[in-house]
């Protein structure tokens, strides 16, 4: 073997080398580098260090107005005033409380995962997408971000539909307050379009102002909710409540009224369990949804319930405006979720104790008929649904803007980033509004709710899966300050979200899962090189599994029947050794293959490691030749000394080279295989 130092600086540029490595071994790093290294070792996100050190004047929101209020408004949304009767009437009190508890249990497991990720380092704009992409890498982050974007789009359309439904029920041809809005499918679409345009204009002009006004909006919604709660004990007597004229299942038959009985043991007993078959046939309850004339099933009812409480990410979406996102997101989200759960539970019990099942199934807005002042319910419906719709379109635009800024999908979304006004993502807002407009064509609230629930369930499943991967991989950079989670809570979150997806709609759930996998694969194959610095959970999981199986591989249990060549090929000049490298790759027969190189020289303490400088270039060579080999580069005073080093230290555990190969020594002039017109085909690599 010819001695000497390999010169591959120029060849590195030919096949896309990465350049010289930055080595800090033996050097005194600058203060900023030390800070970054310390924060990296303590689980902090290095990419966000600079923004964390600088006092960002744009972060003005605290826990209450930045997290608690948006999450409450998103979870109240259309369910609070428009669908409590629908759920109780079709499921009964016990099944409704069980479904509510199941939905909130699934949300709780997901919240624990979100809290863990959000307290694992600095959090910038983009909410869940930013946290997951910077923790797990571009593949999972980009795929989950896209899913969460579409979930917010469907959710915004859902709440817009709920707002239109409340307006038509009050001001339509059969309205309870006034009669000036025309009714019909296309009229409702036009009203929804108007609300969507209003939301878009607010996002373009004053999205930050809306975030600050959420406290006032929440106060209005809570005041209207309190009026509903107080109306039940105040109106403790029989009240006939009109059935909406828009209900074709009843108004063409014998009655136009349902009964509010006040607190009654008979009414509670009637609403306690599932409706009986004779009762269903008599009132069409749990048989048809009078808005869509479709059969009501448990899947549909749970989809409507779950879609109304999916706003747990509303606070995380505002992460770019929060003063202390690592503290505000966990505390605010948990408190808001507990508050809305107790509110819904109270309303369920009061409704089941006072209103007949016939009324609940055939008048979804029955609360207006028993409220102490009807306009309170109207105001509550409009403010709750409008604010939730606006919050979701703001959230979707921020997620899309973050995806565009990070260039996750390349040319597909690059044009969106060209349209911006300062920090306001104008292009993302317009695209989000256009997509919401398309979703509005699907139909009524109950129909959109199914798609909304599945999108959110899948995005929550992916979030739990990401947190589970970090926990199982035992990643040293995953050190969240939030400790109230574990691998079993994330696993339960995955099981719960996955099961409910297929309960609601197996076909839609299957399509969404395929979409997620396709996105992950596309991003894995086409992710730009600048995203690699974010880190990837796949590498952490691979390391964890390889380490575990290497420990199980015992060299004392080797047997001649399973012997395979473990090659150590000594290479001097890679330009002239390409055929030898490829030939050895064919010989290895799925065994260990190591490319060894010796740099002749002295390695004095305190200097840069010469081997570390050349290692990236050798890895680029392996990628260029497409051989499945490891690289070992060492420094020795002579080639013989370096060879002894490599023979002893190459490999790991039971995977050690058992065959050493050298190039044939002759006086034939070497050829430069990098500059030949016809290179050795790399497809022969196995």
N, C-alpha and C positions, 0 to 999 in steps of 0.2 A: 504493500500500500504506500502510495506516495504521501510524503508528509507535506504539511503546509496548511495555511489558513484559507478556508473557502471564501471566495469573493463573490457575493451574490447581491450586492447593493443595486447594481443596474438591473439584474434579472428580476429583482423584487418589484420594480416599477412595471415591468412587462406583464406580470400576471397579477397585478392588483395588490401588492404588498401593503402592509399597514405602517411601514416606517419604523423608526427606532422606538423602542419601548422607553417609557419614563420610569426610571428606577430610582427609588428613594432609599434603597438599602444602604446603610452606612453614611447617609447624608443627613445633615441637619436641616429638616424641612422648615419652610417659612411658617410664621405664626398662623396664617390663614389655612395652610395645608394641615397643620396640626389640629386646628379646630375641626376641619372637615373630617379628618381621620377619626378624631374622638367621637364626633357625632355619628359617623358611620358605624363605629363599633358599638355605640350605645343605642342603635336602632333608629337613628334619625335619617331623614331623607336628604342626601347631599345636594341634590338638584335644587332644593328649596332653601338652602342655607343662606344664600345671599339675600333673598327676599325676607327671610326671617330676621336677619340681623338689622335690616333697615326698617324703620318704622313706617309702615305703609299707611298713608293718610286715607286711602280708600276704604280701609276696614273700619266701619263706623257702627256696626250692628252688634248688639249684645245678645245674650241667650234668649231673653223673652221675645223681643221683636224680630230677631233673626232666625230663631229655630222654633220656639214654642208656638208662637202665633201662626206662622205658615203651616206647620204640621197640623195644628188643630183645624185650621180652615180647610186644608186638603182632606182631612179625614171626616169632617162633617159634610162638606160638599153637598151632593145631591141626595145622599142617603138620609140625612137627618130629617128633612121635612117632606121628602117625596116618596120614600120607599120603606119606612118603618111598618106601615100598614100592610104593604105587599108581602113583606117577609113574615110577619106574625100571622097574617091570614092564610098563607100557603104552607107554612111549616108548623105553626103552633108555638106556644111560648117556650116549651122545653127544648124542642128542636132548634128554635131560633137562638136561644141562649147558648145551646151547645155549638151551633154554627158560628156564632159570634166569638165564643171562647176559642174555637178552633182557628178561626181567622186571626185573632189577636195572638194566639200562641205561635202561629207561623210567623207573624210579623215580629214578635218578640225575639225569636231565634235569629231572624235576619238583622234586627236592630243590634243585637249583641255583636254580630259579625261586623256590621258597619261601624259600631263604636270602637271595636278593636282596631280596625284598619285606620279609622280617622285619628286615633291617638298614637299611631305608630310613626309619626313624623309631621312635618309642616304640611298644611293643606292649602292649596291654591284654588283658583276658580275651576269649575268643571264638576264639582261635587263628587259623586261616586265614581265617575269615570277617572278623574284625576287620581283619586286615592288608589284605585285598583290598578291603573296602568303603571303608576310609579312603583307599585309594590310587586306586581306580577309580570310586568312587561307589556309590550304593545299588543301581543296576540289576544290575551284574555281581556286586557283593558279596552282595546278597540272593539272587540266583539260585544262585551258587556255594555260599553258606552253606546253602541248602535242600538242594542236592544232597549236600553233605558231611554234613549231618545224617542224611539217609536212608542214605547209605553207611555211616555208623557204626551205624545201627539194624540194617541187614542184617548188618554185621560182628559185632555183639554177638550176634545170633541164630545166626550161623554158629559162633562159638566156644562158645556155650552148647550147641549141638548136638554139637560135638566133645567137650565135657566129658561130656555124657550118654552119648555113644558109648563113651568110655573107661571110665565107671562100669559100663555094662551089660556090656561085654566082660570086665570083671574080677569083677563081683559079680552078674551076671545068671544065668539058668538054666543057661547054658553057660559061666559065668565061670571064670577061671583062678585066682582066689583064694578066692572064696566064692560061695554060691548062695542069695541071698535077695531079689534084685530080679526082678520079673516082667518079661517081654519082650513086645514088641509095639509097634505104631505109637502107640497112644494112651497106653500106659504111658510111652514115651519122651517124648511130649508133656507128660505130667504131670511127669516128672522135669525136663524143660527149664523148665517153668513154675515149679517150685520153685527152680531155680537163678536164674531171672529175678527172682523175688520176693526172694531173698537179695541179689542185686545191687542191687535197688532200695532195700532197707533199709540196705545199706552206704552207698549214695550219700546217703540221707537223714540218716544218722547221722554217718558219718565218711569222706567222700570225701577230705578233706585228709589224714586219717590213712593212707588207702590209698596216696596218692601218696608218703608218707614210707616206707611199708613195701615199696615196689616193689624197693628194694635187697635186702631179705631174700628176697623172692619170686624175684627174679632169681638170687640165689645158690642157692636150692633147684633152680630149673630148670637152671642150669648144672651143678650137681653131678649131677643125674640125666642130663643130656646127656653129661657126662664118663664116667659109668658105662656108657652105651651105647657110646661110642667105644672105651673100654678093653675092652669085652666082645668086640669083634671079634678083636683079636689074642690075648686070653686063651683064647677058645673056638675055637682053630684046629683043629677036628676036626668030624667029621660029627655032626649033631644033627637028629633028626626033630622037626619042629615041628607041632603039631596045627593042623588047619584049623578055624576057628570053626564051631560047630554052626549058627550063623545064616546060613551060606553055603549057599543052596539049589542052587547051580550045581554043587557038587562032592559034598556030603555025601549026595546021592541017588545017586551013581555008585559008583566003585570004590575010592576012597581017602579017608583022613581026615588024611593027613600031607603036609607039604611038607618039603623038604630044605634044611638049612643045611650047606654043604659046607666051611666054613672058607675061607681064601684059596686060590683055585683058578683057574688060567689058563683051564680049560674053562668054569667058571662066568662068569668075566669076559667071555670070548668070546661066550657065550650071551646075556649081558645088554648087550653093547656096542651092537648096532644095534636096529632095530625088529624086533618079533616077526614071524616068517615066517607065511605063511598056513596051512600044515599044522600048525604049532605052535599057532596060534590056535584052529584047529578042535579040536585034541586036548585043550587045557586050558581052553578058553573064555577064555584070556587076551586082553586087548584086544578082546574081543567084548562082554562084559557087565560091568557093575558089580554085584557080588553084593549090595550094599545096596539099590540101587534097581531092579535087573534091567533097566537101560537100557544101550544100546550106548555104549561108550566111544570117543570121538573125540579128536583132538588138541585141538579147541576146548574140550571138557570138561576134559581133563587140564590144559591151560594155565590154564583158569579156576580150577581147584582150586589150582594152584601159585601163581597171582598173588594169589588171595584170601588166601593165607596170609602174604604178605609186604607187605601194603598199609598197614602201621602207621606209615608215615613221618611222619604228622601227629600222632602221639601226644604228642610233645614240644611241638609248636606249640599243641595243645589246652590245655596247662598254662601258656600264656604269662602268664596273670594271676597265677600263683604263682611265676614265675621271677624271681630277683634281677636277672639280666642277660639278658633274652630275645634281644636283638640278637646277643649272643655265644654264648649257650648253644644256641640252636636250630640254627644252622649246624654248629657243631663236634660237638655231641652227636648230631645226626641222621646226619651223614656217618660218624662213627666207629661208631655202632650198625649202620648199613647195611653197612659193610665187614665188621664182625665176624660178622653173621648170614650174609652171603654166603659167607664162608670156611667157616663151620660147616656150612652146607648142602652146599657143594662136597665137603667131607671126608666127610660122611655118605653122599652119593651114591656116591662112589668105593668106600667100605668096603662099602656094601650090594651094589653090583653085583659086587664081587669075592668075595662069600661066600654069597649066597643065590640059590637057583634062581628062575627067572622064575615057575614055577608057584606057589611059596610067596609071592612078592611080589604076584601078582595075586589070590590067594585068601585072604590073611591080611594085612590092612592093619596089624595090630598085632603083626607078626612079631617086633619088637624085644623083646617080653616073653619070647618063647620062647628067646632066645639071651642075654638079659641075665644078668649075674653074680648079680643078685638081683632077681626079678620086681617086687616092690613099688616099686623105683626108677622103673620106667617108669610105673606107675600114679600115683605121686606127681607125676611130671613132667607127665603128661597133664592131671591135675586142676588143678595149680597154673598151668600154662602157659595152658590154655584158659580157666580161671575168671578169672585176672588179665586176660587179653586181653579177655574179654567184659565184665568190670567196667570196664576202661579205656575201651572203646568206648561204653558206656552213660554213663559220666561225660563223655566228649568230646561225645557227641550232646546231652546235657542242657545242657552249657555253650554249645554253638553255638546251641541253641534259645533259651536264656535271653538270649543276646546279640541274637538276632533280635527277641525280644519287647521287650527294653529299648530298642532303637533304633526300635521301632514300624514295622518294615519292612513287615509284612503287615497292619497296622492292626487292625480289629476281629476278624479271623480268629484272631489269637493273643493278643489283649489279656487274655482271661480267664486265660491261663497265668501272666501276671505278677502276678495278684492273689494267687496262692498262693506265698508265699515265707516263709522263716524266716531273717531276717538276710541273710547273703550266700549262703545255700543256696537255689538255685532249686527249691523243692519241686514246683511245678507242672510245670516242665520235666522233672524226673526222673520223675514219675508218667506224663506223656504219653509219654516215651521208653520206659518199661517196658511200657506198653500196646501201643505199636507193635511192640516186640520180640516180645511175646506173639503178635501177629497174624502176624509173619513166621515164627514157629516152626511154624505150621500148614502151611507150604509143603511140608515134608518133610525128607529127609536132608541131610547135610552137603554132598554133591556137588551137590545141586540148588540149595541156597541160595548156594553158592559162585559160580555163574554170575551171579546178580543182584548179589552183592556186588562181584565184579570189575568189572562194567560200570558200576556207580555210582561206584566209586573211579576207574576209568579216565576217566569223563566229568568228574568233579570235578578230576582231575589235568590233563586236557586244558584245561579252563577256566582253571585256574591258570597253565598255560604260556601260554595265549592272552592272559591279562591281562598277564603279564610281557612278552610280545612286543609288545603294544600300547604299553606304557610305553616300551619301548626304541625302537620305530619312531617314536613321537610325539616323541622327544627331549624329554620333559617336564623342565623345569628342577628340579622338586621330586623327581625320581627320581634320587637319588644314593646308591645302596646302598654300604655299606662292603665288602660281599662282592663281589669282583671276578671270581670264577672262573665267570662265565657270559657269554653273549653271545646275540645274536638267533638264531644258528644252533642253539644248544643248546635254546632254547625251541621253535624250529621243529621240530627233531627230536623233542622231547617231544610236541608236538601230533600229528605224523604217527604216532609210535609208539603213543600212547594211542588215537588214532582208529582206526588199522588193527586193533589188537588187540580193540577193542570189537566191531567187525563180524566179526572172526574167531570170537569166542566165541559171539555170537548176533546176527545182523543185525536180527532183528525187535525184540528187547529194546533193542538199541542205538539203533535208529531211534526208538522210543517215547521213550527217555530224552533224545535230542537235541531232539525236539519239545517235551518238557517244559521243557527248559532255555530254548529260544527263547520259549516262551509266558511263562515267568516273567520273562525280561528285558523283554518287551514290556509285561506288566502293571505291573511296577515302574517302567518308564519313563513310563507314562501316569498312574500314580496315586501316584508318589513324593511324600511330604509335602515342603513347602517347607523344613523344618528340615534335610533331608538334603542340600540343594544345597550347603551349605558344605563338605561332604566333598570336593567336586571330582568330575569325571567324565572318564573316559578318552575318551569320545566327543568332548568339546569339544577336548581336546588333539589328537586325530587329525584333527578337522575343521580346526583351525587349521593343522596341519602341511600338510595337503593343499591348503587354500586358498592358503597362502603360496607353495607350490610352483607352483601353476597361475597365480597372479597374476604371478609372475616370468616365466612362459612367454608370458603375454598381452602382445604387443608392439604398441603403438599405431602404430608405423610400418607395420604390415602391415594396417591397417584398409582395408576396401574398401566402396564404395558399395552393392554387392549385399547386404552383411550389416549395413548401418547399422540401428540401432535407437535409439529415443528414450531418452536418459538424463536423467531428470527431477530438477530441483531445485525443490521447491515451498516458497515462503516463506510461513510461517504466523505470524500474530500471535496470535490467540485461538483455541485449539483447540475451544472450546465452539461457536463460530459457523462453524468451518471444516470440520466433519465431512463435508458433501456434497462440498466441493472436494477434500478428501483422498481420499474414495472415488472421485470422478470421475477424478482423476489416476491412481489405482491402476489403473483400467480402461484408461487411455491408454498406460500404460508398455509394454505388449506384451512382457513378460518382460525388460524392460530394467532399468537401475539406477533406483532411486527413493529420493530423499533428502528428508526433511522438514527444512527449515532454519528457525531462529528466532534472532533477535537480541535480546539483553538490553542495554538502553541503560544505560551506567554506566561507571565507571572500575575497572580491575583493578590494584590496587596490590600490589606485591611483599610477601609475608608474610601476605596475607589469604587467606581461603578462596576457592576458585574458584567464582563464582556459577553458571557453566555446569554444573559438576559437581554442584551441588546440585539442579538441575532435570532433569538427564539421566534419572534413574530414573523421574520422573513422565512424561516424554515416552515412554519405553519402555513404561510401563504404558498410555499412550494407544494406542500401536501395537498392543499385545496386545488391547486392548479393541475397537478397530475392525477387527482382523484384516486388516490390510494388510501387504504385504510391502515394508517400507520401512526405510531406515536413518535415523538421527537425527543432526543436526549442530546444536549450540547454541553460539553464540559471544557474546562481550561486546565492545561497541563504544561509542564516545562518541556516535555517531549511528547511525541505522538504515542510512544509505547506506554508512558505513564498515564496519559489520558485514556488509552484503551483499557488499561487495568481498572481505572475508575469506572468506566462505563460497564464493563463486564460484571463488576461487583454490585453496582447500584441501580442498573437498569431494571425496570419492572417494579412490581409491588406485590408483596405477599407471596402467594403460590404462583403468580404469573410472572415468571422470570425467564429470560432468554436461555434456550438450551442449544442454540445453533448460531455460530458467528460467521458472517460472510464478509469477504474482502473483494475488491475489484482486482482483476488479473493485471499483474504488473508487466508492462512491456514498453517498448520504445515507440509505439505507434502514436502519431500526433492525435490528440484528443479533438473531438468534434463538439461544436456548440449546438446542442439540440434545441436551444431556445430560439435560435435565429434561422433554423432550417425551414424551408417552405412547407414541408410535409413533416409534421411532428408525429411522434409515436402516439397512436390512438389511446386516449385515456379510458375508452370504453371497455378495455380489457380488464380493468380493475374489478375485483370481486369482493 
